[in-house]
């Protein structure tokens, strides 16, 4: 019921796989999320949160129905 989850899930899975792989190799430090990627993710999540609660047509497509 959350379209943002569908969009972000592949990126989260890729990030988790990378973290897991680096954790298995004890000689590598854990990866850091680049600051621009963190800022863009924060802006996208906040914009989605705001837009899905607006009562107008294009925004109502983001809200769960059921």
N, C-alpha and C positions, 0 to 999 in steps of 0.2 A: 504494500500500500504506500510505499515511499519511493518515488521515482529518483530522488537524489541518491538513495542507497544503491539503486541499480546502477547508476552512473559511477559512483565512487567505489563500489565494491571491488572491481578489478584492480584499481590502483592500491587499495588497502591490502588486497591479497598479494600483490606484487611486493609491496613494502614489507609485509609480514614474512614472506618467503625470503626476502633479502636479509632481514634481521635474523631469521632462524639459521640461514646458511652461514652468516658471519658468526653467530653464536657457536655453531658447531666447530668452526675453525678458531681455535683459541688464540691464534696470533693476530687476529684482526679485531680492531675496536668496533663497537656498535656504530652503525651509520647514523649520521645526523641528517635531519630533515632540513633542506635549504630554507633559509628565511623567506625568500619570495614564495616558495611553495606553501609554506605554512600560512603566510599572509593571504594568498589567493584562496586557499581552502577555507580560511576563516571568513573571508568576504562572501564566498559562494554559499556557505552554510547559513550565514546571517541573512543574506538576500533571499535565499529559498525560504527560510523560516518566516521572514516578513511577508513575502509575496504569497505564500500559500494561505495566509490568513485574510487576504483581501477579498471582498465579496464580488469583484467584477470578473467578466468572462475569461480572459486568458489566465488569470490567476486561479480561478476555481478549478482549472484542469490539474493543478498541482495538489489540491486538497484530496484527502481520502474520501471515497464514497462507499457507502455500504451500510 
